[in-house]
Amino acid sequence: MRRVFALAALSVLASAAVAHAENWVGYSTVDPARNIQWSYDSDYSYRDAQSKRVVVLTAVGKVGATPRMGPSAPGAADGVGSLVALDCKAGNEILIAGYSPKKALDVPAAWRGTTPKKVDGDDAVLLSKACEGADKLPVK
């Protein structure tokens, strides 16, 4: 009977780990002095139903570190990054919200009314990578 409970507990833990899996995709060059890189969580990416923008969660983290980077879940304050909405056709973005260990991710309801800014630098690489296959992303 103990084996059954132990097996059940392991099964729950294994499925919980899968549910919180993150697939961070690097998009910036690696800063050689600090060994950090900006990445986005492709598992969190989706197309916004109202604005038709691709929404991505970004984070900065140490290359080769475990865990790779935060947050452990959208809204958790254990990393540094932002949530951005990308217009793949117009080449612009809206910064929805930022987060850090001292500031949890707080998504304002009126973010769609924010004036977008033209994408440049590393954000242009983010736009390119995040928009690949955007038509296959879930719509929320």
The first five atom37 places (N, CA, C, CB, O) and aatype in JSON, in Angstrom:
{
  "aatype": [12, 1, 1, 19, 13, 0, 10, 0, 0, 10, 15, 19, 10, 0, 15, 0, 0, 19, 0, 8, 0, 6, 2, 17, 19, 7, 18, 15, 16, 19, 3, 14, 0, 1, 2, 9, 5, 17, 15, 18, 3, 15, 3, 18, 15, 18, 1, 3, 0, 5, 15, 11, 1, 19, 19, 19, 10, 16, 0, 19, 7, 11, 19, 7, 0, 16, 14, 1, 12, 7, 14, 15, 0, 14, 7, 0, 0, 3, 7, 19, 7, 15, 10, 19, 0, 10, 3, 4, 11, 0, 7, 2, 6, 9, 10, 9, 0, 7, 18, 15, 14, 11, 11, 0, 10, 3, 19, 14, 0, 0, 17, 1, 7, 16, 16, 14, 11, 11, 19, 3, 7, 3, 3, 0, 19, 10, 10, 15, 11, 0, 4, 6, 7, 0, 3, 11, 10, 14, 19, 11],
  "atom_mask": [
    [1, 1, 1, 1, 1],
    [1, 1, 1, 1, 1],
    [1, 1, 1, 1, 1],
    [1, 1, 1, 1, 1],
    [1, 1, 1, 1, 1],
    [1, 1, 1, 1, 1],
    [1, 1, 1, 1, 1],
    [1, 1, 1, 1, 1],
    [1, 1, 1, 1, 1],
    [1, 1, 1, 1, 1],
    [1, 1, 1, 1, 1],
    [1, 1, 1, 1, 1],
    [1, 1, 1, 1, 1],
    [1, 1, 1, 1, 1],
    [1, 1, 1, 1, 1],
    [1, 1, 1, 1, 1],
    [1, 1, 1, 1, 1],
    [1, 1, 1, 1, 1],
    [1, 1, 1, 1, 1],
    [1, 1, 1, 1, 1],
    [1, 1, 1, 1, 1],
    [1, 1, 1, 1, 1],
    [1, 1, 1, 1, 1],
    [1, 1, 1, 1, 1],
    [1, 1, 1, 1, 1],
    [1, 1, 1, 0, 1],
    [1, 1, 1, 1, 1],
    [1, 1, 1, 1, 1],
    [1, 1, 1, 1, 1],
    [1, 1, 1, 1, 1],
    [1, 1, 1, 1, 1],
    [1, 1, 1, 1, 1],
    [1, 1, 1, 1, 1],
    [1, 1, 1, 1, 1],
    [1, 1, 1, 1, 1],
    [1, 1, 1, 1, 1],
    [1, 1, 1, 1, 1],
    [1, 1, 1, 1, 1],
    [1, 1, 1, 1, 1],
    [1, 1, 1, 1, 1],
    [1, 1, 1, 1, 1],
    [1, 1, 1, 1, 1],
    [1, 1, 1, 1, 1],
    [1, 1, 1, 1, 1],
    [1, 1, 1, 1, 1],
    [1, 1, 1, 1, 1],
    [1, 1, 1, 1, 1],
    [1, 1, 1, 1, 1],
    [1, 1, 1, 1, 1],
    [1, 1, 1, 1, 1],
    [1, 1, 1, 1, 1],
    [1, 1, 1, 1, 1],
    [1, 1, 1, 1, 1],
    [1, 1, 1, 1, 1],
    [1, 1, 1, 1, 1],
    [1, 1, 1, 1, 1],
    [1, 1, 1, 1, 1],
    [1, 1, 1, 1, 1],
    [1, 1, 1, 1, 1],
    [1, 1, 1, 1, 1],
    [1, 1, 1, 0, 1],
    [1, 1, 1, 1, 1],
    [1, 1, 1, 1, 1],
    [1, 1, 1, 0, 1],
    [1, 1, 1, 1, 1],
    [1, 1, 1, 1, 1],
    [1, 1, 1, 1, 1],
    [1, 1, 1, 1, 1],
    [1, 1, 1, 1, 1],
    [1, 1, 1, 0, 1],
    [1, 1, 1, 1, 1],
    [1, 1, 1, 1, 1],
    [1, 1, 1, 1, 1],
    [1, 1, 1, 1, 1],
    [1, 1, 1, 0, 1],
    [1, 1, 1, 1, 1],
    [1, 1, 1, 1, 1],
    [1, 1, 1, 1, 1],
    [1, 1, 1, 0, 1],
    [1, 1, 1, 1, 1],
    [1, 1, 1, 0, 1],
    [1, 1, 1, 1, 1],
    [1, 1, 1, 1, 1],
    [1, 1, 1, 1, 1],
    [1, 1, 1, 1, 1],
    [1, 1, 1, 1, 1],
    [1, 1, 1, 1, 1],
    [1, 1, 1, 1, 1],
    [1, 1, 1, 1, 1],
    [1, 1, 1, 1, 1],
    [1, 1, 1, 0, 1],
    [1, 1, 1, 1, 1],
    [1, 1, 1, 1, 1],
    [1, 1, 1, 1, 1],
    [1, 1, 1, 1, 1],
    [1, 1, 1, 1, 1],
    [1, 1, 1, 1, 1],
    [1, 1, 1, 0, 1],
    [1, 1, 1, 1, 1],
    [1, 1, 1, 1, 1],
    [1, 1, 1, 1, 1],
    [1, 1, 1, 1, 1],
    [1, 1, 1, 1, 1],
    [1, 1, 1, 1, 1],
    [1, 1, 1, 1, 1],
    [1, 1, 1, 1, 1],
    [1, 1, 1, 1, 1],
    [1, 1, 1, 1, 1],
    [1, 1, 1, 1, 1],
    [1, 1, 1, 1, 1],
    [1, 1, 1, 1, 1],
    [1, 1, 1, 1, 1],
    [1, 1, 1, 0, 1],
    [1, 1, 1, 1, 1],
    [1, 1, 1, 1, 1],
    [1, 1, 1, 1, 1],
    [1, 1, 1, 1, 1],
    [1, 1, 1, 1, 1],
    [1, 1, 1, 1, 1],
    [1, 1, 1, 1, 1],
    [1, 1, 1, 0, 1],
    [1, 1, 1, 1, 1],
    [1, 1, 1, 1, 1],
    [1, 1, 1, 1, 1],
    [1, 1, 1, 1, 1],
    [1, 1, 1, 1, 1],
    [1, 1, 1, 1, 1],
    [1, 1, 1, 1, 1],
    [1, 1, 1, 1, 1],
    [1, 1, 1, 1, 1],
    [1, 1, 1, 1, 1],
    [1, 1, 1, 1, 1],
    [1, 1, 1, 0, 1],
    [1, 1, 1, 1, 1],
    [1, 1, 1, 1, 1],
    [1, 1, 1, 1, 1],
    [1, 1, 1, 1, 1],
    [1, 1, 1, 1, 1],
    [1, 1, 1, 1, 1],
    [1, 1, 1, 1, 1]
  ],
  "atom_positions": [
    [[0.82, -1.19, 0.0], [0.0, 0.0, 0.0], [0.87, 1.26, 0.0], [-0.94, -0.01, 1.2], [0.53, 2.25, -0.65]],
    [[1.98, 1.22, 0.72], [2.88, 2.39, 0.74], [3.43, 2.65, -0.65], [4.03, 2.18, 1.73], [3.64, 3.8, -1.04]],
    [[3.67, 1.58, -1.4], [4.19, 1.75, -2.76], [3.17, 2.49, -3.63], [4.54, 0.38, -3.38], [3.54, 3.33, -4.45]],
    [[1.91, 2.16, -3.45], [0.86, 2.82, -4.23], [0.84, 4.32, -3.92], [-0.52, 2.19, -3.93], [0.75, 5.14, -4.84]],
    [[0.93, 4.67, -2.63], [0.94, 6.09, -2.26], [2.21, 6.78, -2.76], [0.84, 6.25, -0.74], [2.15, 7.92, -3.23]],
    [[3.34, 6.11, -2.67], [4.59, 6.69, -3.16], [4.53, 6.9, -4.67], [5.79, 5.78, -2.8], [4.96, 7.94, -5.17]],
    [[4.01, 5.92, -5.39], [3.88, 6.04, -6.84], [2.92, 7.17, -7.2], [3.39, 4.72, -7.44], [3.19, 7.92, -8.14]],
    [[1.83, 7.28, -6.48], [0.87, 8.36, -6.74], [1.51, 9.72, -6.48], [-0.38, 8.18, -5.86], [1.3, 10.65, -7.26]],
    [[2.27, 9.84, -5.41], [2.94, 11.11, -5.1], [3.94, 11.47, -6.18], [3.63, 11.03, -3.73], [4.01, 12.63, -6.6]],
    [[4.73, 10.51, -6.63], [5.7, 10.78, -7.7], [5.0, 11.17, -8.99], [6.58, 9.54, -7.95], [5.48, 12.04, -9.72]],
    [[3.89, 10.54, -9.27], [3.13, 10.86, -10.47], [2.62, 12.3, -10.43], [1.97, 9.89, -10.62], [2.68, 13.0, -11.44]],
    [[2.13, 12.73, -9.28], [1.65, 14.11, -9.13], [2.8, 15.09, -9.29], [0.99, 14.31, -7.76], [2.65, 16.11, -9.97]],
    [[3.94, 14.8, -8.69], [5.1, 15.68, -8.82], [5.58, 15.76, -10.26], [6.23, 15.2, -7.93], [5.92, 16.85, -10.74]],
    [[5.6, 14.65, -10.94], [6.05, 14.63, -12.34], [5.11, 15.45, -13.21], [6.14, 13.2, -12.86], [5.57, 16.21, -14.07]],
    [[3.81, 15.3, -13.02], [2.87, 16.07, -13.83], [2.92, 17.55, -13.49], [1.46, 15.54, -13.64], [2.7, 18.38, -14.37]],
    [[3.2, 17.9, -12.24], [3.32, 19.31, -11.86], [4.54, 19.93, -12.54], [3.44, 19.46, -10.33], [4.48, 21.07, -12.98]],
    [[5.61, 19.18, -12.62], [6.82, 19.7, -13.28], [6.55, 19.95, -14.75], [7.98, 18.72, -13.12], [7.03, 20.95, -15.3]],
    [[5.8, 19.07, -15.41], [5.48, 19.25, -16.81], [4.57, 20.45, -16.99], [4.82, 18.0, -17.38], [4.74, 21.2, -17.96]],
    [[3.64, 20.66, -16.12], [2.69, 21.78, -16.23], [3.39, 23.12, -16.13], [1.63, 21.67, -15.15], [2.92, 24.1, -16.72]],
    [[4.49, 23.2, -15.42], [5.2, 24.47, -15.26], [6.44, 24.56, -16.13], [5.57, 24.66, -13.82], [7.29, 25.43, -15.91]],
    [[6.57, 23.67, -17.12], [7.75, 23.7, -17.99], [7.78, 25.01, -18.75], [7.74, 22.49, -18.98], [6.74, 25.54, -19.15]],
    [[8.96, 25.52, -18.93], [9.15, 26.77, -19.65], [10.15, 26.52, -20.77], [9.64, 27.91, -18.71], [11.11, 25.76, -20.61]],
    [[9.92, 27.14, -21.9], [10.82, 27.0, -23.02], [11.35, 28.39, -23.36], [10.11, 26.34, -24.24], [10.78, 29.1, -24.2]],
    [[12.45, 28.77, -22.71], [13.04, 30.09, -22.92], [13.88, 30.08, -24.19], [13.89, 30.51, -21.7], [14.74, 29.22, -24.37]],
    [[13.61, 31.05, -25.08], [14.32, 31.18, -26.35], [15.12, 32.48, -26.3], [13.32, 31.17, -27.57], [14.56, 33.57, -26.19]],
    [[16.44, 32.35, -26.38], [17.3, 33.54, -26.35], [17.13, 34.38, -27.61], [0.0, 0.0, 0.0], [17.01, 33.84, -28.71]],
    [[17.13, 35.7, -27.43], [17.01, 36.57, -28.61], [18.05, 37.7, -28.61], [15.62, 37.17, -28.67], [18.25, 38.32, -29.65]],
    [[18.69, 37.97, -27.52], [19.72, 39.02, -27.51], [21.09, 38.36, -27.58], [19.59, 39.93, -26.24], [21.24, 37.16, -27.37]],
    [[22.07, 39.18, -27.86], [23.43, 38.66, -27.79], [23.79, 38.49, -26.31], [24.45, 39.62, -28.52], [23.24, 39.18, -25.44]],
    [[24.69, 37.58, -26.03], [25.11, 37.33, -24.66], [26.08, 38.43, -24.24], [25.78, 35.92, -24.52], [27.06, 38.71, -24.93]],
    [[25.79, 39.06, -23.11], [26.68, 40.08, -22.55], [27.89, 39.34, -21.98], [25.95, 40.94, -21.42], [27.76, 38.61, -21.0]],
    [[29.07, 39.5, -22.6], [30.24, 38.72, -22.16], [30.72, 39.06, -20.76], [31.36, 38.91, -23.13], [31.29, 38.2, -20.08]],
    [[30.51, 40.28, -20.32], [31.0, 40.67, -18.99], [30.18, 40.03, -17.88], [30.96, 42.2, -18.85], [30.73, 39.65, -16.84]],
    [[28.87, 39.9, -18.09], [28.0, 39.36, -17.04], [27.41, 37.99, -17.38], [26.88, 40.34, -16.76], [26.75, 37.37, -16.55]],
    [[27.65, 37.52, -18.61], [27.14, 36.23, -19.08], [25.62, 36.15, -18.97], [27.78, 35.09, -18.29], [25.07, 35.14, -18.53]],
    [[24.93, 37.24, -19.36], [23.47, 37.25, -19.33], [22.92, 37.41, -20.74], [22.96, 38.39, -18.42], [23.59, 37.91, -21.64]],
    [[21.67, 36.98, -20.9], [21.0, 37.07, -22.19], [19.5, 37.27, -21.96], [21.26, 35.8, -23.04], [18.92, 36.71, -21.03]],
    [[18.87, 38.07, -22.81], [17.42, 38.23, -22.79], [16.8, 37.09, -23.57], [17.0, 39.61, -23.37], [17.29, 36.72, -24.64]],
    [[15.7, 36.54, -23.04], [14.99, 35.44, -23.68], [13.49, 35.67, -23.52], [15.41, 34.07, -23.07], [13.05, 36.49, -22.72]],
    [[12.73, 34.92, -24.31], [11.27, 34.95, -24.13], [10.77, 33.53, -23.94], [10.55, 35.63, -25.34], [11.38, 32.57, -24.43]],
    [[9.66, 33.39, -23.23], [9.08, 32.09, -22.93], [8.09, 31.74, -24.04], [8.37, 32.1, -21.54], [6.98, 32.25, -24.08]],
    [[8.52, 30.85, -24.95], [7.67, 30.51, -26.09], [6.42, 29.73, -25.66], [8.45, 29.7, -27.1], [5.43, 29.7, -26.39]],
    [[6.46, 29.09, -24.49], [5.28, 28.38, -24.0], [4.2, 29.35, -23.52], [5.67, 27.44, -22.86], [3.02, 29.0, -23.5]],
    [[4.59, 30.56, -23.15], [3.64, 31.55, -22.66], [3.09, 32.41, -23.81], [4.32, 32.45, -21.6], [2.06, 33.06, -23.64]],
    [[3.76, 32.42, -24.95], [3.38, 33.29, -26.06], [1.99, 32.96, -26.6], [4.4, 33.18, -27.19], [1.59, 31.8, -26.68]],
    [[1.26, 34.02, -26.95], [-0.08, 33.84, -27.52], [-0.44, 35.07, -28.35], [-1.13, 33.6, -26.41], [0.22, 36.1, -28.27]],
    [[-1.5, 34.94, -29.16], [-2.02, 36.08, -29.9], [-3.2, 36.65, -29.13], [-2.44, 35.67, -31.35], [-4.11, 35.91, -28.74]],
    [[-3.17, 37.94, -28.91], [-4.26, 38.6, -28.21], [-5.45, 38.71, -29.16], [-3.82, 40.01, -27.69], [-5.33, 39.23, -30.26]],
    [[-6.61, 38.23, -28.72], [-7.81, 38.2, -29.56], [-8.27, 39.6, -29.96], [-8.93, 37.5, -28.83], [-8.73, 39.79, -31.09]],
    [[-8.14, 40.58, -29.07], [-8.63, 41.92, -29.38], [-7.67, 42.71, -30.26], [-8.87, 42.69, -28.09], [-8.09, 43.32, -31.25]],
    [[-6.39, 42.71, -29.92], [-5.43, 43.55, -30.64], [-4.74, 42.83, -31.79], [-4.39, 44.06, -29.69], [-4.12, 43.48, -32.64]],
    [[-4.84, 41.51, -31.83], [-4.16, 40.67, -32.83], [-2.64, 40.69, -32.67], [-4.53, 41.13, -34.23], [-1.93, 40.24, -33.57]],
    [[-2.14, 41.21, -31.56], [-0.7, 41.26, -31.3], [-0.23, 39.94, -30.69], [-0.36, 42.44, -30.36], [-1.01, 39.21, -30.07]],
    [[1.06, 39.65, -30.87], [1.68, 38.5, -30.23], [2.2, 38.97, -28.87], [2.85, 37.9, -31.12], [3.0, 39.9, -28.79]],
    [[1.73, 38.33, -27.81], [2.12, 38.7, -26.45], [3.17, 37.71, -25.97], [0.87, 38.73, -25.49], [2.96, 36.5, -26.01]],
    [[4.31, 38.25, -25.51], [5.41, 37.39, -25.05], [5.91, 37.86, -23.68], [6.56, 37.39, -26.06], [5.92, 39.05, -23.38]],
    [[6.32, 36.89, -22.88], [6.92, 37.14, -21.58], [8.43, 37.06, -21.76], [6.41, 36.11, -20.5], [8.94, 36.03, -22.21]],
    [[9.14, 38.12, -21.41], [10.6, 38.14, -21.55], [11.26, 38.1, -20.17], [11.06, 39.38, -22.33], [10.65, 38.46, -19.16]],
    [[12.51, 37.67, -20.16], [13.28, 37.65, -18.91], [14.75, 37.7, -19.25], [12.94, 36.38, -18.07], [15.17, 37.3, -20.34]],
    [[15.52, 38.18, -18.32], [16.97, 38.18, -18.47], [17.52, 37.14, -17.5], [17.58, 39.61, -18.2], [17.04, 37.0, -16.38]],
    [[18.52, 36.42, -17.96], [19.08, 35.39, -17.1], [20.5, 35.04, -17.47], [0.0, 0.0, 0.0], [20.98, 35.4, -18.55]],
    [[21.16, 34.34, -16.57], [22.53, 33.89, -16.8], [22.52, 32.69, -17.73], [23.24, 33.54, -15.46], [21.72, 31.77, -17.55]],
    [[23.38, 32.71, -18.72], [23.49, 31.61, -19.66], [24.11, 30.41, -18.94], [24.34, 32.02, -20.9], [25.14, 30.54, -18.29]],
    [[23.48, 29.26, -19.06], [23.97, 28.04, -18.45], [23.56, 27.85, -17.0], [0.0, 0.0, 0.0], [23.87, 26.81, -16.42]],
    [[22.87, 28.81, -16.4], [22.45, 28.69, -15.0], [21.2, 27.83, -14.9], [22.2, 30.09, -14.38], [20.42, 27.75, -15.84]],
    [[21.02, 27.21, -13.76], [19.82, 26.44, -13.48], [19.23, 26.93, -12.18], [20.12, 24.91, -13.42], [19.92, 26.85, -11.17]],
    [[18.01, 27.44, -12.12], [17.13, 27.55, -13.27], [17.63, 28.62, -14.24], [15.71, 27.87, -12.82], [18.37, 29.53, -13.86]],
    [[17.21, 28.5, -15.49], [17.69, 29.38, -16.56], [17.39, 30.83, -16.23], [17.06, 29.01, -17.9], [18.28, 31.69, -16.32]],
    [[16.17, 31.11, -15.85], [15.75, 32.47, -15.5], [14.35, 32.42, -14.95], [15.82, 33.41, -16.73], [13.69, 31.37, -15.0]],
    [[13.88, 33.53, -14.42], [12.52, 33.59, -13.9], [11.62, 34.21, -14.91], [0.0, 0.0, 0.0], [12.08, 34.55, -16.01]],
    [[10.38, 34.39, -14.6], [9.73, 33.97, -13.37], [9.35, 32.51, -13.43], [8.51, 34.83, -13.1], [9.34, 31.9, -14.5]],
    [[9.03, 31.95, -12.29], [8.63, 30.56, -12.27], [7.23, 30.39, -12.85], [8.68, 30.01, -10.84], [6.85, 29.29, -13.26]],
    [[6.47, 31.46, -12.89], [5.16, 31.47, -13.53], [4.81, 32.92, -13.82], [4.05, 30.78, -12.63], [5.27, 33.81, -13.09]],
    [[4.02, 33.2, -14.85], [3.66, 34.59, -15.11], [3.05, 35.23, -13.86], [2.66, 34.69, -16.3], [2.1, 34.7, -13.28]],
    [[3.61, 36.34, -13.46], [3.14, 37.03, -12.27], [3.99, 36.78, -11.05], [0.0, 0.0, 0.0], [3.89, 37.54, -10.08]],
    [[4.84, 35.76, -11.06], [5.7, 35.5, -9.92], [6.87, 36.48, -9.94], [6.21, 34.02, -9.93], [7.43, 36.77, -11.0]],
    [[7.23, 36.97, -8.79], [8.29, 37.99, -8.73], [9.63, 37.34, -8.37], [7.94, 39.08, -7.68], [10.21, 37.64, -7.33]],
    [[10.12, 36.46, -9.23], [11.42, 35.84, -8.96], [12.37, 35.99, -10.15], [11.24, 34.37, -8.63], [13.28, 35.18, -10.33]],
    [[12.16, 37.0, -10.95], [13.03, 37.27, -12.09], [12.91, 38.73, -12.48], [0.0, 0.0, 0.0], [12.26, 39.52, -11.8]],
    [[13.55, 39.08, -13.58], [13.49, 40.44, -14.1], [13.14, 40.35, -15.57], [14.83, 41.21, -13.88], [13.8, 39.64, -16.33]],
    [[12.1, 41.05, -15.97], [11.7, 41.02, -17.36], [10.45, 41.84, -17.6], [0.0, 0.0, 0.0], [10.13, 42.76, -16.85]],
    [[9.75, 41.49, -18.67], [8.57, 42.26, -19.04], [7.62, 41.41, -19.87], [8.96, 43.52, -19.8], [7.97, 40.33, -20.35]],
    [[6.42, 41.93, -20.03], [5.41, 41.35, -20.89], [5.2, 42.38, -22.0], [4.07, 41.01, -20.11], [4.87, 43.53, -21.72]],
    [[5.38, 41.96, -23.25], [5.25, 42.89, -24.37], [4.27, 42.34, -25.4], [6.62, 43.15, -25.03], [4.1, 41.12, -25.53]],
    [[3.64, 43.25, -26.12], [2.71, 42.9, -27.2], [3.31, 43.39, -28.51], [1.28, 43.51, -26.96], [3.55, 44.59, -28.68]],
    [[3.56, 42.48, -29.42], [4.24, 42.78, -30.67], [3.26, 42.8, -31.84], [5.35, 41.76, -30.93], [2.43, 41.9, -31.98]],
    [[3.37, 43.81, -32.69], [2.61, 43.86, -33.93], [3.57, 43.39, -35.03], [2.03, 45.31, -34.23], [4.45, 44.14, -35.45]],
    [[3.4, 42.17, -35.47], [4.34, 41.55, -36.41], [4.38, 42.26, -37.75], [3.99, 40.1, -36.61], [5.43, 42.3, -38.39]],
    [[3.25, 42.81, -38.2], [3.19, 43.48, -39.51], [3.71, 44.91, -39.44], [1.77, 43.48, -40.03], [4.46, 45.33, -40.33]],
    [[3.33, 45.65, -38.42], [3.74, 47.06, -38.32], [5.13, 47.23, -37.73], [2.74, 47.83, -37.46], [5.73, 48.3, -37.86]],
    [[5.67, 46.19, -37.09], [7.02, 46.28, -36.52], [7.09, 47.18, -35.3], [0.0, 0.0, 0.0], [8.07, 47.91, -35.12]],
    [[6.05, 47.14, -34.47], [6.09, 47.95, -33.25], [5.68, 47.09, -32.05], [5.16, 49.18, -33.37], [5.25, 45.95, -32.21]],
    [[5.83, 47.67, -30.86], [5.52, 46.92, -29.64], [4.91, 47.83, -28.59], [6.78, 46.26, -29.09], [5.08, 49.05, -28.6]],
    [[4.19, 47.18, -27.69], [3.64, 47.86, -26.51], [4.22, 47.15, -25.3], [2.06, 47.84, -26.5], [4.1, 45.93, -25.16]],
    [[4.84, 47.92, -24.42], [5.28, 47.36, -23.14], [4.05, 47.28, -22.26], [6.43, 48.23, -22.48], [3.51, 48.3, -21.84]],
    [[3.62, 46.06, -21.97], [2.42, 45.87, -21.15], [2.75, 46.09, -19.69], [1.83, 44.46, -21.36], [2.06, 46.84, -19.0]],
    [[3.8, 45.43, -19.2], [4.18, 45.54, -17.79], [5.57, 44.96, -17.61], [3.16, 44.82, -16.87], [6.04, 44.16, -18.42]],
    [[6.22, 45.37, -16.54], [7.51, 44.82, -16.17], [7.42, 44.15, -14.81], [0.0, 0.0, 0.0], [6.46, 44.37, -14.07]],
    [[8.41, 43.34, -14.49], [8.44, 42.69, -13.18], [9.88, 42.54, -12.72], [7.74, 41.31, -13.23], [10.81, 42.53, -13.52]],
    [[10.04, 42.44, -11.41], [11.34, 42.22, -10.78], [11.07, 41.55, -9.43], [12.14, 43.58, -10.6], [9.91, 41.37, -9.06]],
    [[12.11, 41.17, -8.71], [11.86, 40.57, -7.4], [11.08, 41.48, -6.45], [13.17, 40.2, -6.75], [10.41, 41.0, -5.53]],
    [[11.15, 42.79, -6.66], [10.43, 43.73, -5.79], [9.08, 44.16, -6.37], [11.29, 44.95, -5.54], [8.31, 44.86, -5.72]],
    [[8.81, 43.74, -7.62], [7.57, 44.17, -8.28], [6.99, 43.0, -9.08], [7.83, 45.41, -9.21], [7.57, 42.58, -10.08]],
    [[5.86, 42.48, -8.63], [5.2, 41.39, -9.34], [4.63, 41.89, -10.66], [4.08, 40.77, -8.47], [4.36, 43.08, -10.82]],
    [[4.46, 40.98, -11.6], [3.87, 41.32, -12.89], [2.41, 41.69, -12.68], [4.01, 40.14, -13.89], [1.61, 40.88, -12.21]],
    [[2.07, 42.92, -13.03], [0.7, 43.43, -12.88], [0.25, 43.95, -14.24], [0.62, 44.56, -11.77], [0.73, 44.99, -14.7]],
    [[-0.65, 43.23, -14.89], [-1.09, 43.57, -16.24], [-2.25, 44.56, -16.17], [-1.5, 42.3, -17.02], [-3.33, 44.2, -15.69]],
    [[-2.05, 45.8, -16.64], [-3.14, 46.77, -16.62], [-4.21, 46.42, -17.66], [-2.6, 48.2, -16.87], [-3.89, 45.97, -18.76]],
    [[-5.46, 46.62, -17.31], [-6.57, 46.27, -18.19], [-6.57, 47.1, -19.48], [-7.9, 46.45, -17.46], [-7.03, 46.63, -20.52]],
    [[-6.05, 48.32, -19.42], [-6.11, 49.22, -20.58], [-4.82, 49.22, -21.41], [-6.39, 50.63, -20.11], [-4.56, 50.2, -22.11]],
    [[-4.01, 48.18, -21.35], [-2.73, 48.18, -22.06], [-2.89, 48.33, -23.57], [-1.98, 46.91, -21.76], [-1.99, 48.86, -24.23]],
    [[-4.0, 47.88, -24.13], [-4.2, 47.93, -25.58], [-4.29, 49.37, -26.1], [-5.45, 47.17, -25.97], [-4.08, 49.61, -27.29]],
    [[-4.59, 50.31, -25.23], [-4.69, 51.72, -25.61], [-3.37, 52.46, -25.55], [0.0, 0.0, 0.0], [-3.31, 53.65, -25.88]],
    [[-2.31, 51.79, -25.13], [-0.99, 52.41, -25.04], [-0.42, 52.64, -26.44], [-0.02, 51.52, -24.21], [-0.57, 51.79, -27.32]],
    [[0.22, 53.78, -26.65], [0.84, 54.08, -27.93], [2.03, 53.16, -28.15], [1.26, 55.57, -28.0], [2.94, 53.12, -27.32]],
    [[2.04, 52.42, -29.26], [3.17, 51.52, -29.52], [4.43, 52.28, -29.92], [2.8, 50.52, -30.62], [4.36, 53.41, -30.41]],
    [[5.57, 51.63, -29.7], [6.84, 52.23, -30.13], [7.48, 51.33, -31.18], [7.81, 52.44, -28.92], [7.28, 50.12, -31.18]],
    [[8.24, 51.95, -32.06], [8.92, 51.2, -33.11], [9.93, 50.26, -32.5], [9.6, 52.16, -34.11], [10.62, 50.62, -31.54]],
    [[10.03, 49.06, -33.02], [10.96, 48.06, -32.51], [12.34, 48.29, -33.13], [10.45, 46.62, -32.82], [12.46, 48.52, -34.33]],
    [[13.39, 48.21, -32.28], [14.75, 48.32, -32.77], [15.69, 47.49, -31.9], [15.21, 49.79, -32.8], [15.27, 46.98, -30.86]],
    [[16.93, 47.36, -32.31], [17.94, 46.63, -31.53], [17.54, 45.19, -31.26], [0.0, 0.0, 0.0], [17.03, 44.49, -32.14]],
    [[17.78, 44.74, -30.01], [17.46, 43.38, -29.63], [15.97, 43.09, -29.74], [17.93, 43.11, -28.21], [15.57, 41.95, -29.98]],
    [[15.14, 44.12, -29.58], [13.7, 43.91, -29.7], [13.3, 43.55, -31.13], [12.95, 45.16, -29.25], [12.28, 42.89, -31.34]],
    [[14.1, 43.99, -32.12], [13.83, 43.6, -33.51], [14.06, 42.1, -33.68], [14.73, 44.4, -34.49], [13.34, 41.44, -34.44]],
    [[15.05, 41.56, -32.99], [15.3, 40.12, -33.03], [14.17, 39.39, -32.32], [16.68, 39.77, -32.37], [13.7, 38.35, -32.79]],
    [[13.72, 39.93, -31.18], [12.57, 39.36, -30.47], [11.36, 39.32, -31.39], [12.26, 40.17, -29.2], [10.68, 38.3, -31.48]],
    [[11.07, 40.43, -32.07], [9.94, 40.5, -32.99], [10.05, 39.42, -34.05], [9.86, 41.9, -33.64], [9.07, 38.72, -34.33]],
    [[11.21, 39.28, -34.64], [11.42, 38.29, -35.69], [11.19, 36.87, -35.18], [12.82, 38.41, -36.25], [10.48, 36.08, -35.81]],
    [[11.8, 36.54, -34.03], [11.67, 35.18, -33.49], [10.27, 34.89, -32.98], [12.67, 34.97, -32.37], [9.73, 33.82, -33.24]],
    [[9.68, 35.82, -32.26], [8.36, 35.59, -31.67], [7.27, 35.55, -32.73], [8.04, 36.67, -30.64], [6.23, 34.91, -32.53]],
    [[7.49, 36.22, -33.86], [6.47, 36.26, -34.9], [6.56, 35.07, -35.87], [6.58, 37.55, -35.67], [5.65, 34.86, -36.68]],
    [[7.65, 34.31, -35.81], [7.74, 33.1, -36.62], [6.64, 32.15, -36.17], [9.16, 32.42, -36.51], [6.57, 31.79, -34.99]],
    [[5.79, 31.76, -37.06], [4.72, 30.84, -36.7], [3.65, 31.45, -35.82], [0.0, 0.0, 0.0], [2.94, 30.73, -35.12]],
    [[3.52, 32.77, -35.85], [2.53, 33.43, -34.99], [1.11, 32.95, -35.28], [2.6, 34.95, -35.16], [0.26, 32.96, -34.4]],
    [[0.86, 32.54, -36.51], [-0.47, 32.06, -36.89], [-0.82, 30.73, -36.19], [-0.55, 31.89, -38.41], [-1.98, 30.32, -36.17]],
    [[0.18, 30.07, -35.63], [-0.05, 28.8, -34.92], [-0.18, 29.0, -33.42], [1.08, 27.82, -35.21], [-0.49, 28.04, -32.7]],
    [[0.04, 30.2, -32.92], [-0.06, 30.46, -31.49], [-1.52, 30.43, -31.04], [0.59, 31.82, -31.15], [-2.43, 30.74, -31.82]],
    [[-1.75, 30.06, -29.79], [-3.13, 30.1, -29.29], [-3.63, 31.53, -29.21], [-3.23, 29.43, -27.9], [-2.85, 32.46, -28.99]],
    [[-4.92, 31.7, -29.38], [-5.55, 33.02, -29.28], [-6.25, 33.1, -27.94], [-6.56, 33.28, -30.47], [-7.03, 32.23, -27.58]],
    [[-5.94, 34.17, -27.19], [-6.55, 34.38, -25.86], [-7.15, 35.76, -25.78], [-5.5, 34.19, -24.73], [-7.71, 36.13, -24.75]]
  ]
}
